[in-house]
Amino acid sequence: MLTKRIIPCLDIKDGRTVKGTNFVNLRDAGDPVELGALYAEQGADELVFLDITATVDNRKTLIDLVRNVAQHVNIPFTVGGGISSIEDVSALLNAGADKISINSSAVRRPELIDELALNFGSQCIIVAIDTREISVPIETISHQENVTGRFGTERISTHDQKLMTEHIVHTHGGRKPTELRTLAWAQEAQERGAGEILLTSMDADGTKAGFALDLTSTVSGALSIPVIASGGAGSMEHFQQVFTTGKADAGLAASIFHFREIGIPNLKNYLKDQGLPIRI
Amino acid sequence: MNRAFFIHSLSNEMKTVIIKYNAGNVQSVRYALERIGASYLWTDDEQEIRTADKVIFPGVGEASTAMAYLREKGLDKVIPTLTQPVLGTCVGMQLMCRFSEENNTQALGIFPVDVKRFPSGSLKVPHVGWNNLYDLKSPLTKGLTENPFVYFVHSYAAPVNEYTVASCDYVVPFSAMLHKDNFYAAQFHAEISGKEGQTILENFLALS
């Protein structure tokens, strides 16, 4: 039976692992290669390395790191951060990455997804979506009415903006809102050839209050490709919820693993006891 | 390279060739061999392939593109006539079959089986992640537990048939491994399937 995947995410800055709350207050959580091999040993199903600095200067450091990981880790791993071209992807896959993840660059130029899928195959292309719930105007309702006052009858126009909270795709580490609705963008990414969606709720990220279950369920239920849920994991129950109510195919978390708040073996045993398909 | 010297330098060592072709990301296979300390040659040269002790035929990506490249290089004639142990993985395995529904591709026909797309239904396609094997009958799975977990990424699969030596279930039962004479094949990615995958690769390299 196909199992639900547990994926530790290692945020990388200058070749080291970092993770902070809502992407600020970075704390050093260790050597990425050592940590990745340890997680693989403990039963992690995949690893994600996210280069959060992703400048040109850091590119070589990242490639070296990827090669080093490939030489030591025997489970699939994904590399993301600052990837915007076929050349970037080629360099990372050549260094031994199994999959790559793209985010802002795909929003900027959606054709990139098609190009990468065509060149390297959908199976190694993950589209990462950072989403936040914000109020957006969905329609403007104009009223016109005749108002009769002391000086006669006047025709008055009023315009009401109808607002609604919507899940909107954000870029730049979740800081910059786009025009894209999250579900529509996830569907477009799938159509263009994404192999998986990594869905991060920026509202839940760092809160440890649980994954965004409704959103994850909506997106995962509407897609035929797997959805990796990210953001908000704080307890073992949260993973159980995201795999059942949230319909996620995989759950990703960072700090709770790095700071040993939850051990991967304990988590996987717990989920298996809850009746979920889990690789032990 | 001086060929004579090359053969001499390998005289006491096994020669493993990974067939080089445009089948997407095959680097993982190279790193997996490095992790188990096996040397290899990555080549599309017919002579090098024919003189190897072991041949690995990897593959990810799309079947018809990969097959077109094999034809262009003449490898479609070479691979089915090899006599040493050959291991095809993922799309490599699918191309060792007769036909793939993926863009209606006529393949190498080593296994007289047609590769079909998973029926769409309640489960997602592609089949991505760790799934367990059963009915293990391959020398490559020697030493593994009864239902080992391995890592899959695919939308097409060969049905269970007389050459099936490991099965797996996803929507329908399918062939996770095939074996016929000197030809071995695995639908999953042994190279990134943890210790179990490593054992499978080691068992293949240890075949006589």
Chai-1 contact restraints between the chains, C-beta under 6 A:
chainA,res_idxA,chainB,res_idxB,connection_type,confidence,min_distance_angstrom,max_distance_angstrom,comment,restraint_id
A,L2,B,G129,contact,1.0,0.0,6.0,A-B,restraint_1
A,L2,B,N131,contact,1.0,0.0,6.0,A-B,restraint_2
A,L2,B,Y170,contact,1.0,0.0,6.0,A-B,restraint_3
A,T3,B,W130,contact,1.0,0.0,6.0,A-B,restraint_4
A,R5,B,G129,contact,1.0,0.0,6.0,A-B,restraint_5
A,D45,B,W130,contact,1.0,0.0,6.0,A-B,restraint_6
A,A70,B,Y31,contact,1.0,0.0,6.0,A-B,restraint_7
A,N74,B,G194,contact,1.0,0.0,6.0,A-B,restraint_8
A,N74,B,Q198,contact,1.0,0.0,6.0,A-B,restraint_9
A,I75,B,I192,contact,1.0,0.0,6.0,A-B,restraint_10
A,I75,B,G194,contact,1.0,0.0,6.0,A-B,restraint_11
A,P76,B,Y151,contact,1.0,0.0,6.0,A-B,restraint_12
A,P76,B,I192,contact,1.0,0.0,6.0,A-B,restraint_13
A,L93,B,N25,contact,1.0,0.0,6.0,A-B,restraint_14
A,N94,B,Q27,contact,1.0,0.0,6.0,A-B,restraint_15
A,G96,B,Q27,contact,1.0,0.0,6.0,A-B,restraint_16
A,G96,B,Y31,contact,1.0,0.0,6.0,A-B,restraint_17
A,D98,B,S28,contact,1.0,0.0,6.0,A-B,restraint_18
A,D98,B,I192,contact,1.0,0.0,6.0,A-B,restraint_19
A,F120,B,G24,contact,1.0,0.0,6.0,A-B,restraint_20
A,G121,B,G24,contact,1.0,0.0,6.0,A-B,restraint_21
A,G121,B,V60,contact,1.0,0.0,6.0,A-B,restraint_22
A,G121,B,G61,contact,1.0,0.0,6.0,A-B,restraint_23
A,Q123,B,V60,contact,1.0,0.0,6.0,A-B,restraint_24
A,Q123,B,V153,contact,1.0,0.0,6.0,A-B,restraint_25
A,C124,B,N25,contact,1.0,0.0,6.0,A-B,restraint_26
A,S224,B,K124,contact,1.0,0.0,6.0,A-B,restraint_27
A,P226,B,K124,contact,1.0,0.0,6.0,A-B,restraint_28
A,P226,B,V128,contact,1.0,0.0,6.0,A-B,restraint_29
A,R279,B,W130,contact,1.0,0.0,6.0,A-B,restraint_30
A,R279,B,F149,contact,1.0,0.0,6.0,A-B,restraint_31
